[in-house]
Amino acid sequence: MDNKKNGLFWKNGVNFLVPFIVITSCFAFWGFANDVTNPMVKAFSKIFRMSVTEGALVQVAFYGGYFLMAFPAAMFIQKYSYKAGVLMGLGLYATGALMFIPAKFTGMYYPFLLAYLILTCGLSFLETSCNPYIYVMGSEETATRRLNFAQAFNPIGSLCGMFVAMNFVQARLNPMDTASRAQLSDAEFEVLREQDLSVLIQPYVYIGLVVIALALLIRFMKMPKNGEASIEANGESTENGENAGAKKQKGLITAIKEICSVSNYREGVIAQFFYVGAQITCWTFIIQYGTRVLMAEGLTEKAAEVMSQRYNIIAMICFVCSRFICTWFLKYINPGKLLMILACGGFALVLGVIFFTDVKGLYCLVGVSACMSLMFPTIYGIALEGLGENVKFGGAGLIMAILGGSVLPPVQAAIIDVKHAICGLPAENISFIVPLICFVVVALYGFRSNKREQMPQL
């Protein structure tokens, strides 16, 4: 293959390396938002004296925004361009982040949920724009590798989010434990709540300002309008195909019918739903799980929460390293087969999380992240194979599948809220049956994908 005609960053003689780098930076920014937010389930529960289930509404609002905005984002991109979609996403991201300021002054929980919803509508625009944009920035043969490479920078942003959450939120919140907060008078509680909310909103305000700066940078950069396009001096583009400019935009209903007729795609959406559910439950409730384990070893509640977040950071480091390693393995192993192997590994480790009641279970939970590293972009890449010009709408459907991160955490939270032991195991342990089921679904998708790949081509 001539790399200057088709390759990892080349397509039809056009080099997409610089646009690839710029768009890949967005992956880190939504990774930051995702993982500065996961520990907030525990933080909001303490600040507003709520149950774990009520605190998990943060994830309902957060990932609900992905579901609500995915197809509107795809229609917007279809009408305008990937670049316009990226700019809209960054604008909504910044708006939602800055809404934490008025939410704090209300002193109420639900305005924060609204801010999260708007912020993640922006993230939905970003993911709906950036993932297929990366997908088409080179040959289709290298698309899954390119997606995995770009997605490798997502957990770098996640690590930054976890670090900020641990050092600038959790460590600075009032050390009073949950039981002591419940004994405060209303006046004392309001003073404490105001102090804690002032700490909690700071990372969102700062990232909102940084995102505005990024949006301005992209707005004035030379960027291709579409993945198939050649870059012109004014930052817009023209298409290279023989029918370029004459193609009619396909209607939403027609596109949905076409992509839903592809079994590989339908199953990919289901697998993505359960994968995202597994990821968010493991990364959110490692705080509750670790707090129980570490308090049993003698730590105070606050110290246990901070230490649990350190384990979460170690898990993300494993995730990052595994992403690069598994991306290299994709050169030699079929994506479906590798996906199946990793899902089976995740299943085995979650069994350890459930049945170990000491720190060994926490080690297993850290190890799960290494198995999850490849899953999102690999499912995404496999599911989009063969969709052709329907990639934009196909990508939107896969982003809607992120709804799994909204639906499944409250299910696990409800199990944790049972409080007492079930079958002799703590409720925090039993709750991990939720990601256990998720890995079964992902393993089945990997198996079926690998089987399809091995079938003779007709």
C-alpha positions, 0 to 999 in steps of 0.5 A, a space after each residue: 500500500 502506498 502510504 501517501 494514497 491510503 494509510 493511517 492518516 492518508 486518504 486519496 492523497 490527502 494528509 490528515 495528520 494535523 487535523 487528527 492531532 487537533 481532534 484527538 485533543 478533544 478526546 482528552 477533554 471529554 475524558 476529563 469531564 467523565 472522570 472528574 464526575 464519577 467521584 461526585 456521586 459519593 461527594 453529592 451524597 455526602 454534601 446533600 445527605 442523600 442515599 447512594 441511589 439519589 447520588 447516582 442521579 448524577 450519572 443519569 443526568 450525565 449519560 442521559 445527555 449523550 442519549 438525548 443529543 446523539 441523533 440531533 448532533 448527527 443531523 446537525 453534522 449532516 447538514 453542516 460539517 464535522 467541524 461545526 459539530 465539534 464547535 457546537 459540542 465545545 460550546 455546550 460543554 463550556 455552558 454546562 460547566 459554567 452553569 455550576 456557578 448559578 447552581 451553587 448559589 441555589 444551594 439545591 441538587 437539581 440545578 447541578 443535574 441540569 448543568 450536567 445534562 447540558 454539559 453532556 449534550 455537548 459531549 454527545 456532540 463531540 463524540 458524535 463528531 469526533 469518532 466518525 471524523 477520526 474514522 474517515 481520516 484515512 483508509 477504512 482498513 486502518 480505521 479501528 487502529 486509528 480510533 484506538 490510537 485517538 481513544 488512547 488519549 481519552 484516558 489521559 484526560 480521565 487521569 487528569 480528571 481523577 487527579 483533580 477530583 482527588 486532590 482539589 475536591 475530595 481532599 478539600 471537602 470538610 472531613 466530617 463523615 456521613 453519620 456526623 453530617 446527619 446529626 447537624 442542625 439545618 443551619 449548621 448543615 447549610 453552612 457546611 454545604 455552602 463551603 463544600 459546594 464552593 470546593 466542588 464547582 471549581 474544576 468545572 468552572 476552570 475547565 469551562 474556560 479552557 474549553 472556550 479557549 479550545 473552541 476559539 482555537 479550532 474555529 480559526 484553524 485550517 480544518 477539513 470540513 469532511 473526512 473525505 475532503 482536501 484541506 483548503 487555505 480558508 480552513 474549509 474543503 472540497 470533496 475529491 469524489 467524482 460526484 462531490 457536491 452533487 450528493 444528496 443528503 440522506 434522510 434520517 429515517 432512510 439511514 436508520 432503516 439501512 443501518 438497523 438492517 445490518 446485524 453487526 451494527 445492531 449487535 454493536 449498539 447493544 454491546 456498547 450499551 453494556 460496555 459503557 454500563 460496565 465501565 461507569 459502574 466500575 469506575 463510579 462504585 470503586 469509591 464505595 467498594 474501596 471505602 468499605 474495604 479500607 474502613 474495615 482496615 482502620 481508615 476514617 471515612 474521608 481517608 478511605 475515600 481519598 485512598 479509593 480514588 488513588 486506586 481508581 487512578 492506578 486503575 486508569 493508568 492500567 487502562 492507558 497502558 493497556 490501550 496502547 499495548 492492545 492497539 499494537 496487538 490489533 496489528 496481529 489479532 482480529 479485533 473481535 477475537 481480542 475483544 472476546 479475550 478481554 471481556 472474558 478477563 474482565 468477567 473473571 476479575 469481577 468474580 474476584 471483586 464479588 467474592 473477595 471481601 478484603 483488599 484482594 477484591 480491590 486489586 481485582 477491581 483495579 485490574 478490570 480497567 486493563 481489560 476494558 481499555 480496548 472495548 469502546 473504540 473496538 466495538 465502535 470500529 467493528 459496528 461501523 464496518 460496511 456502513 459507507 455513507 451512513 457512518 455519521 448516523 451509525 456513529 450517532 446510534 453508538 453514542 446513544 448506546 452510552 445511555 448504558 452509563 445512565 441506566 445501569 449505575 442506579 441499578 447497582 446503587 440500589 443494590 448498595 443501598 440495601 446496606 446489609 449482607 446478601 448471601 454472606 457478602 457485603 452489598 457493595 460486593 454483590 452489586 458488581 453482578 451488574 458489570 459481570 452481566 455486561 462483560 458476558 454481553 461484550 464477550 458474545 459480541 466479540 465471539 460473533 464478530 470473530 466468527 463473522 470475520 472467519 466466514 468465507 467472503 461471498 
